[in-house]
Amino acid sequence: MSDQFKILNTPDSANIANQFKDIQQHMTVKIECFGAIERLLPNDLTLQCESKMRLSDVLEYVVRAYPHAENMLERCACAIGEDIIPRQTLLTSDSTVVLLSPVAGG
């Protein structure tokens, strides 16, 4: 896996801080899922990555780590707080990104 990312919800997550020389150059991105994508990704998915990364780069890493979720992930809307955001959004600080699966109905 890439040196740019670390999954924090692993048994050795207590040692993550020791893996970085300058923690200020990194940020934590928590991924929350709603809808069908919930069944494909862990419910406590948290990544440690370089600061100032595009959301699309973070999601690309998630696809590499969970390839079975790629098709659904490509169709999800992304949000931070109550705002839907484009995948080109630059993440500059610790964030919680919400993935919203597409819905259909009448």
The first five atom37 places (N, CA, C, CB, O) and aatype in JSON, in Angstrom:
{
  "aatype": [12, 15, 3, 5, 13, 11, 9, 10, 2, 16, 14, 3, 15, 0, 2, 9, 0, 2, 5, 13, 11, 3, 9, 5, 5, 8, 12, 16, 19, 11, 9, 6, 4, 13, 7, 0, 9, 6, 1, 10, 10, 14, 2, 3, 10, 16, 10, 5, 4, 6, 15, 11, 12, 1, 10, 15, 3, 19, 10, 6, 18, 19, 19, 1, 0, 18, 14, 8, 0, 6, 2, 12, 10, 6, 1, 4, 0, 4, 0, 9, 7, 6, 3, 9, 9, 14, 1, 5, 16, 10, 10, 16, 15, 3, 15, 16, 19, 19, 10, 10, 15, 14, 19, 0, 7, 7],
  "atom_mask": [
    [1, 1, 1, 1, 1],
    [1, 1, 1, 1, 1],
    [1, 1, 1, 1, 1],
    [1, 1, 1, 1, 1],
    [1, 1, 1, 1, 1],
    [1, 1, 1, 1, 1],
    [1, 1, 1, 1, 1],
    [1, 1, 1, 1, 1],
    [1, 1, 1, 1, 1],
    [1, 1, 1, 1, 1],
    [1, 1, 1, 1, 1],
    [1, 1, 1, 1, 1],
    [1, 1, 1, 1, 1],
    [1, 1, 1, 1, 1],
    [1, 1, 1, 1, 1],
    [1, 1, 1, 1, 1],
    [1, 1, 1, 1, 1],
    [1, 1, 1, 1, 1],
    [1, 1, 1, 1, 1],
    [1, 1, 1, 1, 1],
    [1, 1, 1, 1, 1],
    [1, 1, 1, 1, 1],
    [1, 1, 1, 1, 1],
    [1, 1, 1, 1, 1],
    [1, 1, 1, 1, 1],
    [1, 1, 1, 1, 1],
    [1, 1, 1, 1, 1],
    [1, 1, 1, 1, 1],
    [1, 1, 1, 1, 1],
    [1, 1, 1, 1, 1],
    [1, 1, 1, 1, 1],
    [1, 1, 1, 1, 1],
    [1, 1, 1, 1, 1],
    [1, 1, 1, 1, 1],
    [1, 1, 1, 0, 1],
    [1, 1, 1, 1, 1],
    [1, 1, 1, 1, 1],
    [1, 1, 1, 1, 1],
    [1, 1, 1, 1, 1],
    [1, 1, 1, 1, 1],
    [1, 1, 1, 1, 1],
    [1, 1, 1, 1, 1],
    [1, 1, 1, 1, 1],
    [1, 1, 1, 1, 1],
    [1, 1, 1, 1, 1],
    [1, 1, 1, 1, 1],
    [1, 1, 1, 1, 1],
    [1, 1, 1, 1, 1],
    [1, 1, 1, 1, 1],
    [1, 1, 1, 1, 1],
    [1, 1, 1, 1, 1],
    [1, 1, 1, 1, 1],
    [1, 1, 1, 1, 1],
    [1, 1, 1, 1, 1],
    [1, 1, 1, 1, 1],
    [1, 1, 1, 1, 1],
    [1, 1, 1, 1, 1],
    [1, 1, 1, 1, 1],
    [1, 1, 1, 1, 1],
    [1, 1, 1, 1, 1],
    [1, 1, 1, 1, 1],
    [1, 1, 1, 1, 1],
    [1, 1, 1, 1, 1],
    [1, 1, 1, 1, 1],
    [1, 1, 1, 1, 1],
    [1, 1, 1, 1, 1],
    [1, 1, 1, 1, 1],
    [1, 1, 1, 1, 1],
    [1, 1, 1, 1, 1],
    [1, 1, 1, 1, 1],
    [1, 1, 1, 1, 1],
    [1, 1, 1, 1, 1],
    [1, 1, 1, 1, 1],
    [1, 1, 1, 1, 1],
    [1, 1, 1, 1, 1],
    [1, 1, 1, 1, 1],
    [1, 1, 1, 1, 1],
    [1, 1, 1, 1, 1],
    [1, 1, 1, 1, 1],
    [1, 1, 1, 1, 1],
    [1, 1, 1, 0, 1],
    [1, 1, 1, 1, 1],
    [1, 1, 1, 1, 1],
    [1, 1, 1, 1, 1],
    [1, 1, 1, 1, 1],
    [1, 1, 1, 1, 1],
    [1, 1, 1, 1, 1],
    [1, 1, 1, 1, 1],
    [1, 1, 1, 1, 1],
    [1, 1, 1, 1, 1],
    [1, 1, 1, 1, 1],
    [1, 1, 1, 1, 1],
    [1, 1, 1, 1, 1],
    [1, 1, 1, 1, 1],
    [1, 1, 1, 1, 1],
    [1, 1, 1, 1, 1],
    [1, 1, 1, 1, 1],
    [1, 1, 1, 1, 1],
    [1, 1, 1, 1, 1],
    [1, 1, 1, 1, 1],
    [1, 1, 1, 1, 1],
    [1, 1, 1, 1, 1],
    [1, 1, 1, 1, 1],
    [1, 1, 1, 1, 1],
    [1, 1, 1, 0, 1],
    [1, 1, 1, 0, 1]
  ],
  "atom_positions": [
    [[0.83, -1.17, 0.0], [0.0, 0.0, 0.0], [0.88, 1.24, 0.0], [-0.95, -0.01, 1.2], [2.06, 1.18, 0.33]],
    [[0.31, 2.33, -0.37], [1.05, 3.57, -0.51], [1.59, 4.09, 0.82], [0.17, 4.61, -1.14], [0.99, 3.88, 1.87]],
    [[2.74, 4.77, 0.75], [3.3, 5.4, 1.94], [2.53, 6.66, 2.31], [4.76, 5.73, 1.71], [2.73, 7.2, 3.4]],
    [[1.64, 7.14, 1.42], [0.88, 8.35, 1.7], [-0.26, 8.09, 2.67], [0.33, 8.92, 0.42], [-0.77, 9.04, 3.26]],
    [[-0.68, 6.84, 2.84], [-1.86, 6.52, 3.62], [-1.56, 5.43, 4.63], [-2.99, 6.1, 2.72], [-0.7, 4.58, 4.4]],
    [[-2.26, 5.46, 5.72], [-2.26, 4.38, 6.71], [-3.69, 4.21, 7.18], [-1.29, 4.69, 7.91], [-4.37, 5.2, 7.44]],
    [[-4.15, 2.98, 7.31], [-5.46, 2.71, 7.87], [-5.29, 2.62, 9.38], [-6.09, 1.39, 7.29], [-4.51, 1.81, 9.87]],
    [[-6.04, 3.47, 10.11], [-5.83, 3.58, 11.54], [-6.56, 2.56, 12.36], [-6.22, 4.92, 11.98], [-6.18, 2.31, 13.51]],
    [[-7.6, 1.95, 11.84], [-8.4, 1.03, 12.64], [-7.87, -0.4, 12.54], [-9.86, 1.08, 12.21], [-8.64, -1.35, 12.4]],
    [[-6.55, -0.54, 12.62], [-5.92, -1.84, 12.61], [-5.36, -2.12, 13.99], [-4.8, -1.91, 11.52], [-5.21, -1.19, 14.78]],
    [[-5.04, -3.36, 14.32], [-4.53, -3.67, 15.66], [-3.28, -2.88, 16.05], [-4.22, -5.13, 15.74], [-3.06, -2.63, 17.24]],
    [[-2.48, -2.48, 15.09], [-1.25, -1.75, 15.42], [-1.44, -0.23, 15.32], [-0.12, -2.19, 14.51], [-0.45, 0.5, 15.22]],
    [[-2.68, 0.24, 15.34], [-2.92, 1.67, 15.17], [-2.31, 2.51, 16.28], [-4.39, 1.93, 15.1], [-2.07, 3.7, 16.07]],
    [[-2.07, 1.93, 17.43], [-1.43, 2.68, 18.52], [-0.02, 3.1, 18.14], [-1.4, 1.84, 19.79], [0.51, 4.04, 18.72]],
    [[0.58, 2.43, 17.18], [1.95, 2.75, 16.77], [2.02, 3.71, 15.59], [2.68, 1.49, 16.43], [3.12, 4.04, 15.14]],
    [[0.87, 4.16, 15.07], [0.86, 5.01, 13.89], [1.68, 6.28, 14.11], [-0.57, 5.37, 13.51], [2.44, 6.69, 13.23]],
    [[1.52, 6.91, 15.26], [2.22, 8.18, 15.5], [3.74, 8.0, 15.39], [1.86, 8.73, 16.89], [4.44, 8.93, 14.98]],
    [[4.24, 6.85, 15.75], [5.67, 6.6, 15.67], [6.16, 6.45, 14.24], [6.01, 5.36, 16.45], [7.37, 6.51, 13.99]],
    [[5.26, 6.26, 13.29], [5.66, 6.04, 11.9], [5.89, 7.35, 11.16], [4.61, 5.23, 11.19], [6.41, 7.33, 10.04]],
    [[5.51, 8.46, 11.74], [5.64, 9.74, 11.06], [6.63, 10.63, 11.79], [4.28, 10.44, 10.95], [6.59, 10.75, 13.02]],
    [[7.52, 11.24, 11.04], [8.51, 12.13, 11.63], [7.9, 13.46, 12.01], [9.66, 12.34, 10.68], [8.26, 14.04, 13.04]],
    [[6.98, 13.96, 11.2], [6.37, 15.26, 11.47], [4.86, 15.13, 11.32], [6.94, 16.37, 10.52], [4.34, 15.23, 10.21]],
    [[4.17, 14.91, 12.41], [2.73, 14.63, 12.36], [1.94, 15.81, 11.81], [2.22, 14.26, 13.74], [0.84, 15.61, 11.31]],
    [[2.46, 17.05, 11.89], [1.75, 18.21, 11.37], [1.58, 18.15, 9.86], [2.48, 19.48, 11.75], [0.72, 18.84, 9.32]],
    [[2.36, 17.36, 9.17], [2.24, 17.25, 7.73], [1.24, 16.17, 7.32], [3.59, 16.95, 7.12], [1.13, 15.84, 6.15]],
    [[0.52, 15.65, 8.28], [-0.44, 14.6, 8.0], [-1.81, 14.97, 8.56], [0.02, 13.27, 8.6], [-1.92, 15.84, 9.43]],
    [[-2.81, 14.34, 8.05], [-4.16, 14.58, 8.53], [-4.9, 13.25, 8.64], [-4.93, 15.55, 7.6], [-4.51, 12.26, 8.03]],
    [[-5.95, 13.26, 9.42], [-6.8, 12.09, 9.6], [-8.08, 12.31, 8.82], [-7.09, 11.83, 11.1], [-8.73, 13.35, 8.95]],
    [[-8.45, 11.32, 8.01], [-9.7, 11.38, 7.26], [-10.54, 10.19, 7.69], [-9.44, 11.38, 5.7], [-10.16, 9.03, 7.48]],
    [[-11.67, 10.49, 8.29], [-12.62, 9.45, 8.69], [-13.64, 9.33, 7.59], [-13.3, 9.77, 10.07], [-14.14, 10.33, 7.08]],
    [[-13.95, 8.09, 7.21], [-14.93, 7.82, 6.17], [-16.18, 7.24, 6.82], [-14.36, 6.85, 5.09], [-16.12, 6.2, 7.47]],
    [[-17.32, 7.92, 6.64], [-18.61, 7.41, 7.11], [-19.44, 7.06, 5.88], [-19.35, 8.46, 8.01], [-19.45, 7.8, 4.9]],
    [[-20.14, 5.94, 5.95], [-20.88, 5.44, 4.8], [-22.37, 5.32, 5.12], [-20.33, 4.08, 4.35], [-22.75, 4.97, 6.24]],
    [[-23.19, 5.63, 4.12], [-24.64, 5.48, 4.25], [-25.18, 4.82, 3.0], [-25.33, 6.85, 4.49], [-24.72, 5.1, 1.89]],
    [[-26.14, 3.94, 3.17], [-26.72, 3.23, 2.04], [-25.95, 1.97, 1.72], [0.0, 0.0, 0.0], [-25.31, 1.38, 2.6]],
    [[-25.99, 1.55, 0.48], [-25.4, 0.28, 0.05], [-23.89, 0.21, 0.29], [-25.68, 0.06, -1.41], [-23.36, -0.87, 0.53]],
    [[-23.21, 1.33, 0.24], [-21.75, 1.32, 0.44], [-21.39, 0.89, 1.86], [-21.17, 2.72, 0.15], [-20.28, 0.42, 2.1]],
    [[-22.32, 1.04, 2.8], [-22.09, 0.62, 4.19], [-21.71, -0.85, 4.3], [-23.32, 0.89, 5.04], [-20.91, -1.23, 5.15]],
    [[-22.3, -1.67, 3.43], [-22.04, -3.11, 3.48], [-20.69, -3.49, 2.89], [-23.14, -3.86, 2.74], [-20.23, -4.62, 3.06]],
    [[-20.05, -2.56, 2.19], [-18.81, -2.88, 1.49], [-17.55, -2.34, 2.14], [-18.89, -2.35, 0.11], [-16.45, -2.8, 1.84]],
    [[-17.7, -1.38, 3.05], [-16.54, -0.78, 3.72], [-16.7, -0.91, 5.23], [-16.37, 0.71, 3.31], [-17.82, -0.98, 5.73]],
    [[-15.58, -0.93, 5.96], [-15.68, -1.0, 7.42], [-16.42, 0.22, 7.97], [-14.28, -1.09, 8.05], [-16.31, 1.32, 7.42]],
    [[-17.16, 0.04, 9.04], [-17.91, 1.16, 9.59], [-17.04, 2.11, 10.4], [-19.04, 0.66, 10.43], [-17.53, 3.16, 10.81]],
    [[-15.81, 1.78, 10.65], [-14.9, 2.66, 11.39], [-13.63, 2.94, 10.57], [-14.53, 2.03, 12.75], [-12.53, 2.92, 11.11]],
    [[-13.81, 3.2, 9.29], [-12.67, 3.41, 8.39], [-12.06, 4.8, 8.62], [-13.12, 3.25, 6.92], [-12.71, 5.82, 8.41]],
    [[-10.83, 4.8, 9.04], [-10.09, 6.05, 9.29], [-8.73, 5.92, 8.64], [-9.96, 6.35, 10.82], [-8.04, 4.92, 8.8]],
    [[-8.35, 6.95, 7.91], [-7.07, 6.95, 7.2], [-6.18, 8.07, 7.72], [-7.28, 7.11, 5.68], [-6.67, 9.15, 8.06]],
    [[-4.9, 7.81, 7.79], [-3.91, 8.84, 8.07], [-3.22, 9.08, 6.74], [-2.88, 8.4, 9.22], [-2.67, 8.15, 6.14]],
    [[-3.23, 10.32, 6.26], [-2.63, 10.6, 4.97], [-1.93, 11.95, 4.99], [-3.68, 10.57, 3.86], [-2.05, 12.71, 5.95]],
    [[-1.21, 12.23, 3.93], [-0.51, 13.5, 3.82], [-1.53, 14.62, 3.77], [0.4, 13.53, 2.56], [-2.61, 14.46, 3.21]],
    [[-1.19, 15.75, 4.37], [-2.09, 16.89, 4.3], [-2.12, 17.45, 2.88], [-1.67, 17.98, 5.3], [-1.22, 17.2, 2.08]],
    [[-3.16, 18.19, 2.6], [-3.37, 18.8, 1.29], [-3.46, 17.75, 0.19], [-2.25, 19.77, 0.99], [-2.69, 17.78, -0.78]],
    [[-4.41, 16.84, 0.35], [-4.66, 15.83, -0.69], [-6.07, 16.02, -1.22], [-4.46, 14.38, -0.13], [-6.97, 16.43, -0.48]],
    [[-6.25, 15.72, -2.47], [-7.58, 15.78, -3.06], [-8.4, 14.59, -2.58], [-7.5, 15.8, -4.62], [-7.88, 13.5, -2.35]],
    [[-9.69, 14.83, -2.44], [-10.59, 13.76, -2.03], [-10.49, 12.59, -3.01], [-12.03, 14.27, -1.95], [-10.55, 11.44, -2.59]],
    [[-10.34, 12.88, -4.28], [-10.24, 11.8, -5.27], [-9.05, 10.89, -4.99], [-10.12, 12.39, -6.69], [-9.13, 9.68, -5.22]],
    [[-7.94, 11.44, -4.49], [-6.77, 10.62, -4.15], [-7.06, 9.73, -2.94], [-5.55, 11.51, -3.87], [-6.64, 8.58, -2.9]],
    [[-7.78, 10.29, -1.96], [-8.15, 9.5, -0.79], [-9.07, 8.35, -1.22], [-8.85, 10.39, 0.28], [-8.89, 7.21, -0.78]],
    [[-10.05, 8.65, -2.07], [-10.98, 7.61, -2.51], [-10.3, 6.57, -3.39], [-12.15, 8.24, -3.28], [-10.67, 5.4, -3.36]],
    [[-9.31, 6.98, -4.15], [-8.53, 6.03, -4.96], [-7.82, 5.03, -4.05], [-7.51, 6.78, -5.85], [-7.75, 3.84, -4.35]],
    [[-7.29, 5.53, -2.94], [-6.65, 4.63, -1.99], [-7.67, 3.65, -1.39], [-5.98, 5.44, -0.87], [-7.38, 2.47, -1.24]],
    [[-8.85, 4.14, -1.06], [-9.9, 3.27, -0.51], [-10.23, 2.17, -1.51], [-11.18, 4.1, -0.16], [-10.41, 1.02, -1.12]],
    [[-10.31, 2.51, -2.78], [-10.58, 1.5, -3.83], [-9.45, 0.47, -3.88], [-10.74, 2.17, -5.21], [-9.71, -0.72, -4.03]],
    [[-8.21, 0.92, -3.75], [-7.09, -0.04, -3.76], [-7.15, -0.96, -2.54], [-5.74, 0.7, -3.8], [-6.82, -2.15, -2.64]],
    [[-7.55, -0.42, -1.41], [-7.62, -1.22, -0.18], [-8.85, -2.12, -0.15], [-7.62, -0.31, 1.03], [-8.82, -3.19, 0.45]],
    [[-9.93, -1.7, -0.8], [-11.2, -2.44, -0.81], [-11.73, -2.51, -2.24], [-12.26, -1.77, 0.13], [-12.74, -1.89, -2.56]],
    [[-11.05, -3.28, -3.11], [-11.41, -3.29, -4.54], [-12.84, -3.76, -4.81], [-10.45, -4.19, -5.29], [-13.43, -3.37, -5.82]],
    [[-13.4, -4.56, -3.94], [-14.77, -5.03, -4.15], [-15.79, -3.89, -4.03], [-15.11, -6.12, -3.14], [-16.94, -4.06, -4.43]],
    [[-15.39, -2.73, -3.5], [-16.3, -1.6, -3.34], [-16.18, -0.58, -4.48], [-16.02, -0.91, -2.01], [-16.88, 0.43, -4.47]],
    [[-15.32, -0.84, -5.44], [-15.04, 0.16, -6.48], [-16.28, 0.61, -7.24], [-14.03, -0.39, -7.45], [-16.51, 1.81, -7.38]],
    [[-17.08, -0.31, -7.73], [-18.24, 0.04, -8.54], [-19.2, 0.94, -7.76], [-18.96, -1.23, -9.0], [-19.68, 1.94, -8.29]],
    [[-19.49, 0.59, -6.53], [-20.41, 1.39, -5.73], [-19.78, 2.72, -5.33], [-20.84, 0.61, -4.48], [-20.45, 3.75, -5.33]],
    [[-18.51, 2.7, -4.99], [-17.82, 3.92, -4.56], [-17.81, 4.97, -5.66], [-16.39, 3.6, -4.14], [-17.94, 6.16, -5.38]],
    [[-17.66, 4.54, -6.9], [-17.66, 5.47, -8.04], [-18.99, 6.21, -8.18], [-17.35, 4.72, -9.33], [-19.03, 7.3, -8.73]],
    [[-20.06, 5.62, -7.69], [-21.4, 6.21, -7.83], [-21.86, 7.0, -6.62], [-22.39, 5.13, -8.12], [-22.93, 7.61, -6.64]],
    [[-21.07, 7.0, -5.56], [-21.46, 7.69, -4.33], [-21.24, 9.2, -4.44], [-20.67, 7.14, -3.13], [-20.29, 9.67, -5.07]],
    [[-22.13, 9.93, -3.8], [-21.91, 11.36, -3.59], [-21.03, 11.5, -2.35], [-23.28, 12.15, -3.43], [-21.03, 10.62, -1.48]],
    [[-20.29, 12.58, -2.28], [-19.39, 12.82, -1.15], [-19.81, 14.11, -0.45], [-17.91, 12.9, -1.61], [-20.22, 15.08, -1.08]],
    [[-19.7, 14.08, 0.87], [-20.08, 15.27, 1.64], [-19.13, 15.45, 2.81], [-21.53, 15.17, 2.14], [-18.55, 14.5, 3.33]],
    [[-18.99, 16.69, 3.22], [-18.36, 17.04, 4.48], [-19.37, 17.92, 5.2], [-16.95, 17.77, 4.29], [-19.78, 18.96, 4.69]],
    [[-19.76, 17.49, 6.39], [-20.84, 18.19, 7.08], [-22.12, 18.02, 6.29], [0.0, 0.0, 0.0], [-22.48, 16.9, 5.92]],
    [[-22.8, 19.1, 6.02], [-24.05, 19.05, 5.26], [-23.86, 19.41, 3.8], [-25.07, 19.98, 5.89], [-24.83, 19.51, 3.05]],
    [[-22.62, 19.61, 3.37], [-22.33, 20.07, 2.02], [-21.84, 18.94, 1.14], [-21.31, 21.19, 2.05], [-20.87, 18.25, 1.47]],
    [[-22.5, 18.75, 0.0], [-22.01, 17.82, -1.02], [-20.79, 18.5, -1.65], [-23.12, 17.48, -2.11], [-20.83, 19.68, -1.99]],
    [[-19.71, 17.73, -1.81], [-18.48, 18.31, -2.33], [-18.0, 17.52, -3.55], [-17.38, 18.34, -1.25], [-18.25, 16.32, -3.64]],
    [[-17.31, 18.18, -4.48], [-16.74, 17.46, -5.62], [-15.52, 16.65, -5.19], [-16.37, 18.44, -6.76], [-14.88, 16.96, -4.19]],
    [[-15.22, 15.65, -5.94], [-14.06, 14.81, -5.64], [-12.74, 15.54, -5.83], [-14.08, 13.57, -6.5], [-11.7, 15.07, -5.36]],
    [[-12.76, 16.66, -6.5], [-11.54, 17.45, -6.69], [-11.24, 18.33, -5.48], [-11.66, 18.31, -7.94], [-10.24, 19.04, -5.48]],
    [[-12.09, 18.3, -4.46], [-11.89, 19.12, -3.27], [-10.57, 18.79, -2.61], [-13.05, 18.92, -2.28], [-10.23, 17.62, -2.43]],
    [[-9.83, 19.82, -2.25], [-8.56, 19.66, -1.56], [-8.83, 19.58, -0.06], [-7.58, 20.83, -1.9], [-9.38, 20.5, 0.53]],
    [[-8.43, 18.47, 0.54], [-8.57, 18.3, 1.98], [-7.29, 18.83, 2.62], [-8.83, 16.79, 2.38], [-6.19, 18.39, 2.27]],
    [[-7.42, 19.77, 3.54], [-6.25, 20.4, 4.12], [-6.11, 20.17, 5.61], [-6.29, 21.87, 3.86], [-5.09, 20.53, 6.21]],
    [[-7.12, 19.56, 6.23], [-7.07, 19.3, 7.67], [-7.89, 18.05, 7.97], [-7.6, 20.52, 8.49], [-8.55, 17.5, 7.09]],
    [[-7.84, 17.61, 9.22], [-8.61, 16.44, 9.63], [-10.06, 16.63, 9.19], [-8.53, 16.21, 11.17], [-10.64, 17.69, 9.38]],
    [[-10.64, 15.58, 8.6], [-11.98, 15.68, 8.03], [-12.75, 14.38, 8.23], [-11.91, 16.03, 6.54], [-12.17, 13.3, 8.37]],
    [[-14.07, 14.52, 8.25], [-14.95, 13.37, 8.16], [-15.68, 13.47, 6.83], [-15.96, 13.32, 9.38], [-16.46, 14.4, 6.6]],
    [[-15.41, 12.52, 5.96], [-16.03, 12.48, 4.64], [-17.17, 11.47, 4.69], [-14.98, 12.1, 3.53], [-17.0, 10.34, 5.14]],
    [[-18.33, 11.9, 4.23], [-19.5, 11.03, 4.21], [-19.72, 10.56, 2.78], [-20.76, 11.77, 4.76], [-19.75, 11.36, 1.85]],
    [[-19.88, 9.24, 2.6], [-20.18, 8.65, 1.31], [-21.67, 8.31, 1.29], [-19.3, 7.39, 1.04], [-22.16, 7.57, 2.15]],
    [[-22.37, 8.84, 0.31], [-23.81, 8.65, 0.19], [-24.1, 7.82, -1.05], [-24.55, 10.0, 0.13], [-23.88, 8.28, -2.17]],
    [[-24.59, 6.63, -0.87], [-24.93, 5.76, -2.0], [-26.1, 6.35, -2.76], [-25.27, 4.33, -1.52], [-26.97, 7.0, -2.18]],
    [[-26.12, 6.12, -4.08], [-27.29, 6.59, -4.85], [-28.55, 5.85, -4.4], [-27.05, 6.39, -6.38], [-28.5, 4.68, -4.01]],
    [[-29.66, 6.54, -4.47], [-30.94, 5.93, -4.1], [-31.91, 6.07, -5.26], [-31.53, 6.58, -2.82], [-31.78, 6.96, -6.1]],
    [[-32.86, 5.19, -5.29], [-33.9, 5.24, -6.32], [-35.24, 5.03, -5.63], [-33.66, 4.16, -7.45], [-35.31, 4.44, -4.55]],
    [[-36.24, 5.5, -6.24], [-37.56, 5.33, -5.65], [-38.56, 6.22, -6.32], [0.0, 0.0, 0.0], [-38.23, 6.95, -7.26]],
    [[-39.76, 6.15, -5.85], [-40.78, 6.95, -6.51], [-41.71, 7.6, -5.58], [0.0, 0.0, 0.0], [-42.62, 8.31, -6.02]]
  ]
}
